Amino acid sequence: MKRRLFLLAATFLLLLFTGAALRRTSSVDAVSGASKLKKLRDAVMTNAAFSGRETGLKGTELKIATPSFPPDLDPAHGNGMYTLACGVGETLFAFDGVSVQPWLAQSWENLDALTWKILLKDGVKFQNGKSMTAQSVGESLERAVSLNTAAAELLPLDSFRAEGLTLTLRTSEPCPNLVYMLANPAFVIVAAKSDQIKNFSYFPVCTGPFVPVSFVGQLEMILRRFDTYHGGMPKLEGADIRFVSGTDKIAQKLENRTVDAAVDIPREDSAVFAKSGARTETVHTNSVMFLMMNTENPFLSDAAVRRTVVQAVEQKQADGGRYTGKKLTFRLALPAGDAELLTCAETVRTQLKKAGIDVTIRIYSDVFFMSRARYGKFDLLLTSAETAAYGDAQDFFESYVSSGGKFNFGHYRNGQVDAELRELKQEFDFDRRILLTGRIRSQIAEDAAFVFLGRRQTDIVTSKNVSGLSDGSGGYRLTADTSK
């Protein structure tokens, strides 16, 4: 009960928000010219361990179109979200949108401030046929934190001890949210000792129901079912996931039945699929869009001005609903290629105009956007993040809210918030964590340094004979129960 109460409190920021659409950009988007595209198509890699299985299947093979595509499937390269989506990999724990549940783990126990004991599921095999053990899981976690800086920040792993299926983790500092962090895609469990195999990053050895057997540049991957999957024989023989640029092209392929499903579709494009007779499902993601204010701006340093901005954007009346001081014009920065954030920017501009504040929208490529963000070259900044990743808000507070946080581009500072966050990072009692999370949340709202605009959504479009493709808050996921 305590865990559920804590999760409800920690996800409060998410529950405030209404939806919009998620748009992701493939690295293929930058490729221009037929010759470059041909080179990508010719860059076919095959999984040597499953030689011969990369050829097409006829029957229960699911064909999926996607407007985004990963550079590889290695969770240590930051691509674990794709590894999970493709049904290739799994984590010790999974967040179902409400609470964290065991997945490859069976149970866990917090022994002291630095020590956790995790009992693993019996009978789980890696896709190379070897059994998953506490030793192999410990090696996978070590690989993740050694190769991925972000993973190391989430999990301050000092050492591990393995005895059969019992894994004991020792952290270098208290980590009361460890179980939630182990649901992060960065910690997809791989057979770490196999990472010397050629093209391991494209064909990581995991525990999921599907095995990647062919990777065609950044255009297509072919998956085959893992017959001895611990969750039972997958219903599909495999899947063919293809990069397709443009909603109209995807809709045409669905209508012509050359694909069975389309994923990561922006909500504003959903109407295009109406005539195809396909079924559309909206998935709420864990990502939230928000407006960050630069508190070093001479006007935005005034909390009263910031509150006017918040109230105007949220369409709340304050002092007659208009700013009556000196005429203000703010620069609003956002990254290029994100249609949903652009829609939010236009809404912000309209609402602030009504309040007597002018806004100039500036769109920057990823590199220039991050540069301007880091150096504070903005007044207002639109971005998105997981405010309560996997059921816990601590990481968001540390990164975006604390003084000196790596993504605290608006230079928000509050001594009380910093003190309570330091306590939260040390606190293992669930009731106390609920209290601290609520206090921090309330103080952020009082200081009005952020405007939370909505929770991102994405659409999954499938033909009527496809079932079991969606998996809730994480977007789409192929599972052993996905069928057509």
C-alpha positions as CSV (number, residue, x, y, z in Angstrom):
1,M,0.0,0.0,0.0
2,K,2.8,2.4,0.9
3,R,4.5,1.7,-2.4
4,R,1.3,2.5,-4.3
5,L,0.7,5.7,-2.3
6,F,4.3,6.8,-3.0
7,L,3.9,6.1,-6.7
8,L,0.7,8.1,-6.9
9,A,2.4,11.0,-5.2
10,A,5.5,10.8,-7.3
11,T,3.6,10.7,-10.5
12,F,1.5,13.7,-9.5
13,L,3.2,15.9,-12.1
14,L,2.2,13.5,-14.8
15,L,-1.4,13.2,-13.7
16,L,-1.8,16.9,-14.1
17,F,-1.4,16.8,-17.8
18,T,-3.6,16.2,-20.8
19,G,-2.4,14.6,-24.0
20,A,-0.8,15.6,-27.2
21,A,1.4,13.7,-29.7
22,L,4.8,12.2,-29.7
23,R,7.0,12.8,-32.7
24,R,10.4,11.1,-33.0
25,T,13.0,11.8,-35.6
26,S,15.0,9.1,-37.4
27,S,18.7,9.5,-38.1
28,V,17.7,8.6,-41.6
29,D,16.0,12.0,-41.9
30,A,19.4,13.6,-42.4
31,V,20.3,11.3,-45.4
32,S,19.7,13.0,-48.7
33,G,20.4,11.7,-52.3
34,A,19.7,8.4,-53.9
35,S,23.3,7.2,-53.7
36,K,23.5,7.7,-49.9
37,L,20.1,5.9,-49.5
38,K,21.4,3.1,-51.7
39,K,24.4,2.7,-49.5
40,L,22.2,2.4,-46.4
41,R,20.2,-0.3,-48.2
42,D,23.3,-2.2,-49.1
43,A,24.6,-2.1,-45.6
44,V,23.0,-5.4,-44.7
45,M,24.3,-7.1,-41.5
46,T,23.2,-10.6,-40.4
47,N,23.3,-12.3,-37.1
48,A,25.9,-15.1,-37.5
49,A,24.4,-17.1,-34.7
50,F,21.1,-17.3,-36.6
51,S,22.4,-17.7,-40.1
52,G,19.7,-18.5,-42.7
53,R,16.8,-17.2,-40.6
54,E,17.0,-13.7,-42.0
55,T,15.1,-14.6,-45.2
56,G,11.4,-13.6,-45.4
57,L,8.7,-15.8,-43.8
58,K,5.2,-16.3,-45.0
59,G,2.6,-16.6,-42.4
60,T,2.5,-15.0,-38.9
61,E,5.2,-12.4,-39.6
62,L,4.2,-8.9,-38.5
63,K,5.2,-6.1,-40.8
64,I,5.6,-2.8,-39.0
65,A,6.1,0.7,-40.5
66,T,7.8,3.3,-38.3
67,P,8.8,7.0,-38.9
68,S,11.8,6.5,-36.6
69,F,14.6,4.0,-36.6
70,P,17.5,3.2,-34.1
71,P,21.1,3.3,-35.1
72,D,21.5,0.0,-33.2
73,L,19.9,-2.0,-30.4
74,D,22.6,-1.7,-27.7
75,P,21.0,-0.4,-24.5
76,A,24.5,0.8,-23.5
77,H,24.4,3.2,-26.5
78,G,21.1,4.7,-25.2
79,N,18.9,2.6,-27.5
80,G,17.3,0.4,-24.9
81,M,13.9,1.8,-25.6
82,Y,14.0,0.3,-29.1
83,T,15.4,-3.0,-27.7
84,L,12.3,-3.2,-25.5
85,A,9.9,-2.1,-28.2
86,C,11.1,-4.8,-30.6
87,G,10.7,-7.5,-28.0
88,V,14.4,-8.2,-28.0
89,G,15.3,-7.3,-24.5
90,E,13.9,-7.1,-21.0
91,T,14.7,-5.4,-17.7
92,L,14.6,-6.6,-14.1
93,F,11.6,-4.5,-13.4
94,A,8.9,-2.8,-15.5
95,F,6.8,0.3,-14.9
96,D,3.1,-0.3,-15.9
97,G,2.1,3.3,-15.6
98,V,1.1,3.0,-12.0
99,S,3.7,0.9,-10.2
100,V,6.9,-1.0,-10.7
101,Q,6.5,-4.7,-11.1
102,P,9.1,-7.5,-11.2
103,W,10.0,-8.7,-14.7
104,L,13.2,-10.7,-14.9
105,A,13.4,-10.3,-11.2
106,Q,11.1,-12.3,-8.9
107,S,11.4,-10.2,-5.7
108,W,13.7,-7.7,-4.0
109,E,14.8,-6.6,-0.5
110,N,16.5,-3.5,0.8
111,L,19.1,-4.7,3.3
112,D,20.5,-1.4,4.3
113,A,21.3,2.1,2.8
114,L,23.8,0.7,0.4
115,T,22.7,-2.9,-0.1
116,W,19.9,-4.6,-2.1
117,K,19.2,-8.2,-2.6
118,I,17.3,-9.3,-5.8
119,L,16.0,-12.8,-6.4
120,L,15.8,-13.6,-10.2
121,K,13.3,-15.6,-12.0
122,D,14.2,-19.2,-12.6
123,G,14.2,-20.8,-16.1
124,V,15.1,-17.6,-18.0
125,K,17.5,-18.2,-20.9
126,F,19.5,-15.8,-23.0
127,Q,19.0,-16.0,-26.8
128,N,22.3,-18.0,-27.0
129,G,20.8,-20.8,-25.0
130,K,22.6,-20.0,-21.8
131,S,20.7,-19.6,-18.5
132,M,20.4,-16.2,-16.9
133,T,22.1,-16.2,-13.6
134,A,22.9,-13.6,-10.9
135,Q,26.4,-13.5,-12.2
136,S,25.3,-12.7,-15.8
137,V,22.9,-10.0,-14.6
138,G,25.5,-8.4,-12.4
139,E,27.9,-8.3,-15.4
140,S,25.2,-6.7,-17.6
141,L,24.6,-4.0,-15.0
142,E,28.4,-3.4,-14.8
143,R,28.6,-3.1,-18.6
144,A,25.8,-0.6,-18.6
145,V,27.3,1.8,-16.1
146,S,30.8,1.5,-17.6
147,L,29.7,2.3,-21.1
148,N,26.8,4.7,-20.5
149,T,27.4,7.9,-18.4
150,A,23.6,8.4,-18.0
151,A,23.2,4.9,-16.7
152,A,26.1,5.4,-14.2
153,E,24.3,8.5,-12.9
154,L,21.1,6.5,-12.4
155,L,22.7,3.5,-10.7
156,P,25.8,4.3,-8.5
157,L,26.9,0.6,-8.6
158,D,29.9,-0.1,-6.5
159,S,30.0,-4.0,-6.7
160,F,27.8,-7.0,-6.8
161,R,27.8,-10.5,-5.3
162,A,26.2,-13.5,-7.1
163,E,24.9,-16.7,-5.7
164,G,22.9,-18.8,-8.1
165,L,19.8,-16.6,-8.8
166,T,20.4,-14.3,-5.9
167,L,22.0,-11.0,-6.8
168,T,23.3,-8.6,-4.1
169,L,24.0,-5.1,-5.3
170,R,26.2,-2.6,-3.3
171,T,25.9,1.0,-4.2
172,S,28.5,3.7,-3.6
173,E,25.8,6.0,-2.1
174,P,22.3,5.6,-0.9
175,C,19.9,4.9,-3.8
176,P,16.4,4.5,-2.4
177,N,14.8,4.6,-5.9
178,L,17.1,1.8,-7.2
179,V,14.2,-0.5,-8.1
180,Y,12.6,2.2,-10.2
181,M,15.9,3.0,-11.9
182,L,16.3,-0.7,-12.9
183,A,13.1,-0.4,-15.0
184,N,15.0,2.1,-17.2
185,P,15.8,0.9,-20.7
186,A,19.5,1.6,-20.1
187,F,19.4,-1.5,-17.9
188,V,18.1,-4.0,-20.4
189,I,19.8,-7.3,-19.5
190,V,22.3,-8.6,-22.0
191,A,24.8,-11.4,-22.0
192,A,27.7,-9.1,-21.4
193,K,30.4,-11.7,-22.0
194,S,29.1,-12.0,-25.5
195,D,29.7,-8.4,-26.4
196,Q,32.9,-9.2,-28.2
197,I,30.9,-11.0,-30.9
198,K,30.9,-9.1,-34.2
199,N,28.1,-6.6,-34.5
200,F,26.9,-7.2,-31.0
201,S,25.4,-3.7,-30.8
202,Y,23.1,-4.7,-33.7
203,F,22.4,-8.2,-32.4
204,P,22.7,-8.0,-28.6
205,V,22.1,-11.3,-26.8
206,C,19.1,-10.7,-24.6
207,T,16.2,-12.6,-23.0
208,G,13.2,-11.3,-25.0
209,P,10.7,-13.3,-27.2
210,F,12.4,-12.1,-30.5
211,V,15.9,-12.2,-31.9
212,P,17.2,-9.7,-34.4
213,V,18.6,-11.6,-37.3
214,S,19.1,-8.9,-40.0
215,F,19.8,-5.2,-39.8
216,V,19.6,-3.2,-43.0
217,G,21.4,0.1,-42.5
218,Q,19.0,2.3,-40.7
219,L,16.1,1.2,-42.8
220,E,14.9,-2.3,-41.8
221,M,15.4,-5.0,-39.2
222,I,14.1,-8.5,-39.3
223,L,13.3,-10.4,-36.1
224,R,12.6,-14.1,-35.5
225,R,10.9,-15.7,-32.5
226,F,13.0,-17.1,-29.7
227,D,11.5,-20.6,-29.5
228,T,12.6,-21.3,-25.9
229,Y,11.5,-17.9,-24.5
230,H,10.8,-18.1,-20.8
231,G,7.3,-16.6,-21.3
232,G,6.2,-19.3,-23.7
233,M,6.4,-19.8,-27.4
234,P,5.7,-16.4,-29.2
235,K,2.6,-16.4,-31.3
236,L,4.4,-14.6,-34.2
237,E,7.0,-16.3,-36.3
238,G,8.8,-12.9,-36.4
239,A,8.5,-9.3,-37.5
240,D,9.8,-7.0,-40.2
241,I,10.2,-3.4,-38.9
242,R,10.8,-0.9,-41.7
243,F,11.5,2.8,-41.7
244,V,8.9,4.6,-43.8
245,S,9.1,8.4,-44.1
246,G,5.8,10.3,-44.3
247,T,2.4,9.6,-42.9
248,D,0.8,9.4,-46.3
249,K,3.2,6.7,-47.4
250,I,2.5,4.7,-44.2
251,A,-1.3,5.1,-44.7
252,Q,-1.0,3.8,-48.3
253,K,1.0,0.8,-47.2
254,L,-1.7,0.0,-44.6
255,E,-4.4,0.4,-47.1
256,N,-2.6,-1.8,-49.6
257,R,-1.9,-4.3,-46.8
258,T,1.9,-4.3,-47.4
259,V,2.3,-3.5,-43.7
260,D,0.2,-4.7,-40.8
261,A,0.9,-1.9,-38.3
262,A,2.3,1.6,-38.0
263,V,3.8,2.9,-34.7
264,D,5.0,6.3,-33.3
265,I,2.4,8.1,-35.4
266,P,1.9,11.8,-34.4
267,R,-1.7,12.3,-33.2
268,E,-2.3,15.2,-35.6
269,D,-1.7,12.7,-38.5
270,S,-4.2,10.1,-37.2
271,A,-7.0,11.2,-39.5
272,V,-5.0,10.1,-42.6
273,F,-5.6,6.5,-41.6
274,A,-9.4,6.7,-41.4
275,K,-10.0,5.4,-44.9
276,S,-7.6,2.5,-44.6
277,G,-10.0,0.8,-42.2
278,A,-7.2,0.4,-39.6
279,R,-7.7,0.5,-35.9
280,T,-6.0,3.4,-34.0
281,E,-5.0,3.2,-30.4
282,T,-3.6,6.2,-28.4
283,V,-0.8,5.5,-26.0
284,H,0.1,7.8,-23.2
285,T,3.8,8.1,-22.8
286,N,5.9,9.0,-19.7
287,S,7.2,12.1,-21.4
288,V,5.8,15.5,-20.4
289,M,6.2,18.8,-22.3
290,F,7.0,21.9,-20.3
291,L,8.0,25.5,-20.6
292,M,11.2,26.5,-18.7
293,M,11.7,30.2,-17.8
294,N,15.2,31.8,-17.6
295,T,15.3,33.2,-14.1
296,E,18.4,35.2,-15.0
297,N,16.3,37.3,-17.4
298,P,15.9,40.7,-15.7
299,F,12.1,40.4,-15.9
300,L,11.7,36.7,-15.4
301,S,13.8,36.9,-12.2
302,D,10.7,38.4,-10.7
303,A,8.4,35.6,-9.4
304,A,5.4,37.9,-10.0
305,V,6.1,38.1,-13.7
306,R,6.7,34.3,-13.9
307,R,3.3,33.7,-12.2
308,T,1.7,36.0,-14.8
309,V,3.2,33.8,-17.5
310,V,2.0,30.6,-15.8
311,Q,-1.5,31.9,-15.3
312,A,-1.7,33.2,-18.8
313,V,-0.6,29.9,-20.4
314,E,-2.9,28.0,-18.2
315,Q,-5.7,30.4,-19.0
316,K,-6.2,31.5,-15.4
317,Q,-7.1,35.1,-14.5
318,A,-4.7,37.1,-12.5
319,D,-4.9,40.9,-11.8
320,G,-7.4,41.2,-14.6
321,G,-5.5,38.7,-16.7
322,R,-3.0,41.1,-18.2
323,Y,0.5,42.2,-17.5
324,T,0.5,45.9,-16.8
325,G,4.2,46.7,-16.4
326,K,6.8,47.5,-19.0
327,K,6.1,46.1,-22.4
328,L,7.7,42.6,-22.6
329,T,8.9,40.6,-25.5
330,F,10.3,37.1,-24.8
331,R,12.3,34.8,-27.0
332,L,10.9,31.2,-27.0
333,A,13.4,28.6,-28.1
334,L,12.5,25.0,-29.2
335,P,14.2,22.3,-31.2
336,A,13.5,21.8,-34.9
337,G,11.5,18.8,-36.1
338,D,9.1,18.5,-33.3
339,A,5.6,19.3,-34.5
340,E,4.0,18.8,-31.2
341,L,6.3,21.3,-29.4
342,L,5.7,23.8,-32.2
343,T,2.0,23.5,-31.7
344,C,2.6,24.2,-28.0
345,A,4.8,27.2,-28.8
346,E,2.0,28.7,-30.9
347,T,-0.4,28.2,-28.0
348,V,2.0,29.8,-25.6
349,R,2.4,32.8,-27.9
350,T,-1.3,33.2,-28.3
351,Q,-2.1,33.0,-24.6
352,L,0.7,35.4,-23.6
353,K,-0.4,37.8,-26.3
354,K,-3.8,38.0,-24.5
355,A,-1.9,38.8,-21.3
356,G,-0.1,41.7,-23.0
357,I,3.2,39.9,-23.5
358,D,4.8,39.4,-26.9
359,V,6.6,36.2,-27.8
360,T,9.0,35.6,-30.7
361,I,9.4,31.9,-31.5
362,R,12.9,30.7,-32.4
363,I,13.5,27.2,-33.8
364,Y,17.0,25.7,-33.7
365,S,18.6,22.5,-34.9
366,D,19.4,20.0,-32.1
367,V,23.0,21.2,-31.7
368,F,22.2,24.9,-31.7
369,F,19.2,24.3,-29.4
370,M,21.3,22.6,-26.8
371,S,24.0,25.2,-27.1
372,R,21.6,28.0,-26.5
373,A,20.0,26.1,-23.6
374,R,23.3,25.4,-21.9
375,Y,24.4,29.0,-22.2
376,G,21.1,30.5,-21.2
377,K,20.5,32.2,-24.6
378,F,16.8,32.2,-24.3
379,D,13.9,33.7,-22.2
380,L,11.5,30.8,-22.5
381,L,12.4,27.3,-23.6
382,L,10.2,24.4,-24.6
383,T,11.3,20.9,-24.0
384,S,10.1,17.5,-22.7
385,A,11.2,15.0,-20.2
386,E,10.0,12.2,-18.0
387,T,9.0,14.1,-14.8
388,A,8.3,10.9,-12.9
389,A,10.4,8.3,-14.7
390,Y,9.2,4.8,-13.9
391,G,7.2,6.1,-11.0
392,D,9.8,8.2,-9.2
393,A,10.3,12.0,-9.5
394,Q,13.8,12.1,-7.8
395,D,15.8,12.0,-11.1
396,F,13.7,14.8,-12.6
397,F,14.2,17.0,-9.5
398,E,17.9,16.4,-9.6
399,S,18.4,17.1,-13.3
400,Y,15.9,20.0,-13.9
401,V,15.1,21.6,-10.5
402,S,18.1,21.4,-8.2
403,S,20.7,24.2,-8.2
404,G,23.4,23.2,-10.6
405,G,21.2,20.4,-12.2
406,K,22.6,19.3,-15.5
407,F,19.4,20.3,-17.3
408,N,18.4,23.3,-15.1
409,F,19.0,25.7,-18.0
410,G,16.7,28.3,-16.5
411,H,19.0,28.5,-13.4
412,Y,16.1,28.0,-11.0
413,R,17.3,28.0,-7.4
414,N,15.6,27.5,-4.1
415,G,17.5,26.6,-1.0
416,Q,14.5,24.8,0.6
417,V,14.0,22.6,-2.5
418,D,17.7,21.7,-2.6
419,A,17.6,20.8,1.1
420,E,14.5,18.6,0.7
421,L,16.0,17.0,-2.4
422,R,19.1,16.1,-0.5
423,E,16.9,14.5,2.1
424,L,14.8,12.7,-0.5
425,K,18.0,11.1,-2.0
426,Q,18.7,9.6,1.4
427,E,15.2,8.7,2.4
428,F,14.0,5.0,2.3
429,D,10.8,5.4,4.2
430,F,7.9,5.6,1.7
431,D,5.7,7.9,3.8
432,R,8.5,10.3,4.2
433,R,9.3,10.2,0.5
434,I,5.6,11.0,-0.2
435,L,5.9,14.1,2.1
436,L,9.2,15.3,0.6
437,T,8.0,14.8,-3.0
438,G,4.8,16.8,-2.3
439,R,6.8,19.6,-0.6
440,I,9.2,19.9,-3.5
441,R,6.3,19.9,-6.0
442,S,4.4,22.6,-4.1
443,Q,7.5,24.8,-3.9
444,I,8.2,24.5,-7.6
445,A,4.6,25.5,-8.3
446,E,4.9,28.5,-5.9
447,D,8.1,29.7,-7.5
448,A,6.5,29.4,-11.0
449,A,9.7,28.6,-12.9
450,F,8.0,26.0,-15.1
451,V,4.7,25.6,-16.9
452,F,3.8,22.0,-17.5
453,L,1.9,21.8,-20.8
454,G,0.8,18.2,-21.3
455,R,1.8,14.6,-21.5
456,R,2.9,13.4,-24.8
457,Q,0.8,10.8,-26.7
458,T,1.5,8.7,-29.7
459,D,-0.8,6.5,-31.9
460,I,-0.4,2.9,-32.9
461,V,-2.4,2.0,-36.1
462,T,-3.0,-1.6,-36.9
463,S,-5.0,-3.8,-39.2
464,K,-8.0,-5.4,-37.5
465,N,-6.4,-8.8,-37.3
466,V,-3.4,-7.6,-35.2
467,S,-3.6,-7.7,-31.4
468,G,-1.3,-7.3,-28.4
469,L,1.0,-4.8,-29.9
470,S,0.5,-1.9,-27.5
471,D,2.1,-2.0,-24.1
472,G,0.9,1.2,-22.4
473,S,3.1,4.0,-21.2
474,G,6.3,2.9,-22.9
475,G,4.7,3.1,-26.4
476,Y,4.5,0.0,-28.6
477,R,6.1,-3.3,-27.7
478,L,6.2,-6.7,-29.4
479,T,5.5,-9.4,-26.9
480,A,5.0,-13.2,-26.9
481,D,1.3,-12.5,-27.1
482,T,1.4,-10.2,-30.1
483,S,-0.5,-11.9,-32.9
484,K,-2.0,-11.4,-36.4
